[in-house]
Amino acid sequence: MDLLENMNAAIDYVENHLEEEIEYQEIAKIACFSEHHFKRMFSFIAGISLAEYIRRRRLTLAGFDLKETNMRVIDVAIKYGYHSPDSFSRAFQVLHEVTPSLAKNSNVSLKAFPRMSFQITIKGDVEMNYRFVENEAFTIVGKKETVTTNEAGFNPKMWEQLENIEENLKLYSNASLPEILHVSFAKENGDIDYYIATTTMESYPEGFEQLQISSHTWAVFEAIGEMPETLLKTWERVYTEWFPTSGYLFAQAPEIIKGINDTKTEI
């Protein structure tokens, strides 16, 4: 099975469990990703989050049930995982712009969000430069924060002290031009251990942590342009263009971002 087949198999699972509690880890397992990577892959390819896709599909089916059956609103709400009629009504109105009660009227229009499927669209107009790097095992040292990802995205609190953290790392580095790395390691529960770190320290102060990274083959992508827009666009292309066509899959290893200068970053 290739990547797109795996993604479509994951959609099959979602569609078959819309009336049940859906385990994101199980969806990711079907797609052969960690939960973190699957959510990112899905969002980049689909243009919406996985949670939003599930919400829209459930509310679409709820609209059909209200139109075509004699089910009560509360029964439809429970069927699609809502614990109260009020929360169901609010969500229903956001999508359909009418209340669930009004949706039963034959002359009221509702919105339908169709089932999604994945396929490759070849653009071929912009090349994508990458290289492979073979690295032996190495250790990073720096500040660590465990980040819980949600619909608001990835926003570590450490970013509020980013300049201070980077300056402290340089003070304890034994290199004249130390590399500052931003390292994200996805955990099985969906959380991310995020480090602002360097590889050049011989000793480090209290409050800094180590992470040992095993030997891997790394794909390296350049993001050249205004940041952070160019970095985000490069990530999007990695997920939507490079992985679906390269035949490669994610290893259980961190993602590393290294700033080269003000307009060039490596992923």
C-alpha positions, 0 to 999 in steps of 0.5 A, spaced: 500 500 500 502 506 498 501 513 502 495 515 498 492 508 499 493 508 506 490 515 507 484 513 503 483 507 508 484 511 514 478 515 511 474 509 510 475 508 517 472 515 519 466 514 515 465 507 518 465 510 525 462 516 525 456 514 529 461 512 534 467 515 538 473 515 533 480 514 536 485 518 532 491 514 534 487 508 530 486 512 524 493 514 524 495 507 525 491 505 519 495 510 515 502 508 517 503 514 521 504 517 528 498 521 530 502 527 530 504 526 523 497 524 520 494 530 523 499 534 519 499 530 513 491 531 513 491 538 514 496 540 509 492 535 504 485 536 505 485 544 507 482 543 514 483 539 520 481 532 521 477 534 527 473 539 523 472 534 517 469 529 522 465 534 525 462 536 518 461 529 516 457 528 522 453 534 521 452 532 514 449 526 516 445 529 521 442 533 516 440 527 512 437 524 518 433 530 520 430 531 513 429 524 511 426 520 518 422 522 524 428 522 529 427 527 534 433 532 535 435 529 541 436 522 538 440 525 532 444 529 537 446 523 541 447 518 535 453 523 532 456 524 539 453 530 542 452 530 549 446 535 549 441 538 544 444 545 546 451 543 543 448 539 537 444 545 536 450 550 536 454 546 532 448 544 527 447 552 526 454 553 524 454 549 518 447 549 516 445 556 518 439 553 521 436 550 527 435 542 527 428 543 528 427 548 522 431 543 518 425 538 518 421 543 514 422 540 506 423 547 504 429 549 508 436 548 505 442 544 508 449 544 506 452 537 505 460 536 506 461 530 502 466 524 503 473 526 502 478 521 498 485 523 496 489 523 489 495 526 486 495 532 482 501 533 478 503 541 478 510 540 475 511 548 475 515 549 481 521 544 482 523 542 489 530 541 492 532 536 497 538 532 499 539 526 503 544 526 509 546 520 513 547 522 520 550 518 526 547 518 533 548 525 536 545 528 542 542 535 543 542 539 549 537 545 550 530 547 553 524 542 553 517 543 553 512 538 552 506 541 547 499 539 547 497 540 540 489 542 539 485 546 533 489 552 535 495 549 532 502 548 535 504 554 540 510 553 545 510 557 551 517 557 550 517 562 544 515 568 548 522 567 551 525 565 544 531 570 544 533 569 551 533 561 550 537 562 544 542 567 547 543 562 553 545 556 549 550 560 545 553 562 552 554 555 554 556 552 547 563 551 545 563 553 538 564 560 535 558 559 531 553 555 534 547 551 531 541 553 534 536 547 532 528 547 533 527 539 534 520 536 535 519 529 537 512 526 537 509 522 542 504 516 542 499 520 545 499 526 540 503 530 545 510 533 542 516 534 546 519 540 543 526 543 544 530 549 542 537 546 543 544 545 540 549 540 539 555 543 541 555 543 548 560 540 553 557 542 559 550 545 560 546 549 566 541 546 570 534 547 567 537 544 560 535 537 558 538 532 553 535 528 547 539 522 544 537 522 537 539 515 533 542 514 527 538 516 521 537 518 513 535 525 513 531 528 508 533 536 508 529 541 505 531 548 504 526 554 505 528 560 502 524 567 503 520 571 508 519 567 514 515 564 517 511 564 511 516 560 506 517 555 512 510 554 512 509 553 505 515 548 504 512 544 510 506 544 506 509 542 499 513 536 503 507 533 506 502 534 499 508 533 494 514 530 496 511 524 501 506 522 496 510 521 490 517 519 493 515 513 496 518 514 503 515 514 509 516 517 516 521 514 521 520 514 528 525 520 529 524 528 531 523 533 526 529 538 526 529 545 523 535 549 523 536 557 521 541 558 516 540 566 516 535 571 516 532 568 509 534 561 509 532 555 513 533 548 513 528 542 515 
